């Protein structure tokens, strides 16, 4: 498996990565792998991009309406 080296990582980013890894019960390396995998494997983004390439134009999105009020009484 290929190796990726990240140089000049901001110390604060490294600290936050260590904390996130600890919260998730993973090593820093495993946490970085999880973050990278999630970032490059986002199915929805990939699907929209593929759809746009096939159609030649962006997928039309429905218009948004204002939210209805909610009666909590």
C-alpha positions in Angstrom: 0.0 0.0 0.0 1.3 3.5 -0.9 2.6 5.8 1.8 1.7 9.5 2.1 3.8 11.9 4.1 2.4 15.2 5.2 5.1 17.8 5.9 4.7 21.2 7.6 1.5 20.2 9.3 0.3 23.1 11.6 0.9 22.0 15.2 -2.7 23.0 16.1 -4.0 20.7 13.3 -1.8 17.9 14.6 -3.1 18.4 18.2 -6.7 18.4 17.0 -6.0 15.2 14.9 -4.6 13.5 18.0 -7.7 14.6 20.1 -10.1 13.4 17.4 -8.3 10.1 17.1 -8.5 9.6 20.8 -12.3 10.4 20.8 -12.8 7.8 18.1 -10.6 5.2 19.7 -8.1 5.2 16.8 -4.5 5.9 16.2 -3.6 9.2 14.6 -2.7 7.3 11.4 -6.0 5.5 11.3 -7.9 8.7 12.0 -6.1 10.4 9.1 -7.0 7.5 6.9 -10.6 7.7 7.9 -10.7 11.5 7.2 -9.0 11.1 3.8 -11.2 8.2 2.8 -14.4 10.2 3.7 -13.1 13.3 1.9 -12.4 11.5 -1.4 -15.3 9.0 -1.3 -18.2 11.3 -0.9 -20.8 9.4 -2.9 -23.3 12.3 -3.3 -20.6 14.7 -4.6 -19.2 12.1 -7.0 -22.7 11.3 -8.3 -23.6 14.9 -8.9 -20.3 15.5 -10.7 -20.8 12.4 -12.9 -24.4 13.4 -13.6 -23.3 16.9 -14.7 -20.6 15.4 -17.0 -23.1 13.1 -18.6 -25.9 15.7 -19.0 -23.5 18.5 -20.0 -25.2 20.8 -17.5 -25.8 20.9 -13.7 -28.7 18.8 -12.3 -31.7 21.1 -11.8 -32.4 21.5 -8.1 -35.9 22.1 -6.8 -36.8 25.6 -5.6 -36.8 26.1 -1.9 -39.8 27.5 -0.1 -40.0 29.2 3.2 -40.5 26.8 6.2 -44.0 26.5 7.6 -44.6 27.7 11.1 -44.9 25.0 13.8 -47.5 25.2 16.6 -45.9 23.7 19.7 -48.9 24.3 22.0 
